[in-house]
Amino acid sequence: MNKIRVLHMVSTLSNGSGVMGFIMNAYRNIDRNKIQFDFIYFDNEERSITYIDEILKLGGKVNYITKPNNLRNINEFKNELSEILKKENYKIIHLHEVYLNKFVNDEAKKVVGAKVIAHSHATKYSDNKIKAIRNKILCFNLKKNVDIFFACSKAAGKFLYGKKAFYDNRVFVINNAIEIDKFKYNENIRNKVRKELNLEEKFVIGNIGRFAKQKNHKFLIDIFYEVKKKKENAFLLLIGEGDLRESIERKLEKLNLRNSVLFLSSRKDVNEILQGMDVFVLPSLYEGLPVSVIEAQTSGLPCIISNKVTDEVNIIDCKFLSITNAKVWCKYILKSEDHLRVDTNESITKAGYDIKYEALRIQNIYEKLYAGRDI
């Protein structure tokens, strides 16, 4: 059988993107003698560390395309997409920017007769009210414009496709699986990281996520303010990039906390940085299924997260809290200090988050879709 080239359409190739993190985990573990991933993206990458070099090394192709943000650009976008589809004769398009379903499906069917997979990664259309309205309108006929429905969680599937499609078994929940052996707790790595980052005597509260409204960093700082009043050696470790970082830094300065916080940009060694933390905290306003919480649990960390996050993420006794009272979060963070780190790999695998097995499942779906067989 010829190698199947799957075209992934994403906004960004940044390694700070949770969506790209999931795709790359699958890419590294799928049988690339049978399946190859190529990419279309349209966001400026100048300030970000990207996966471009790794994609090329793994045999993939990368295409930058006009961002479809107005009527004129939509036509440019469709013309450029048409040329890319014709050049490679793609038969499967994996669409992660689901609001583009109509435009992508029109070109896919007209130019190469490709099948389109929509993949829901969230339980909200956008942080931005105008974009949320736009995206909701553009997704109105999504179920008619795509061939297969993927979602990172039941919650994300029900949100985008509706409960009926979900209960009719039309939605495939694809777990945000990871390379679990890389995240297994290792005390030697923990000691190395804490020494390198000068955290040896600190109680380290960790968070991973881009600086955007969704991730609720302002409330996280309120929580840390309460913790710091009760625990002098508390330290906050923030990994990520984003437009709201400066406003978060200003808030820290105002609260006289700046010297107790370390900002790290998007990293390729998150698996090691997690070892150096003592507790993982995620007070998000909404999520599809945050891979960072899966990674943190695999590292043996206690996880305290927003009750706006689907409980599907709960594998090793996460604590879910309302995002209303920072003092309550403080109480549970301090309680976690006595948590014993243990090997959680067996539990993570049983829950379906080992990418070795999930990649095989994804590959099987691609192969059946390509061959026109029932999935």
Buried (B, 14 or more C-beta within 10 A) or exposed (E): EEEBBBBBBBBBBBBBBBBBBBBBBBBEBBEBEBBBBBBBBBBEBEEBBBBBEBBEEBBBBBBBBBBBEEEEEBEBBBEBBBEBBEEEEBBBBBBBBBBBBBBBBBBBBEBBEBBBBBBBBBBBBBEEEEEBEBBEEBBEEBBEBBBBBBBBBBBBBBBBBBEEBBEEEBBBBBBBBBBBEBBBBBEEBBEBBBEEBEBEEBBBBBBBBBBBBBBBBEBBBBBBBBBBEEBEEBBBBBBBBBEBBEEBBEBBEEBEBEEBBBBBBBBEEBBBBBBBBBBBBBBBBBBBBBBBBBBBBBBBBBBBBBEBBBEBBBBBEBBBBEBEBBEBBBBBBBEBEEEEBEEBBEBBBEBBBBBBEBBEBBBEBBBEBBEEEEE
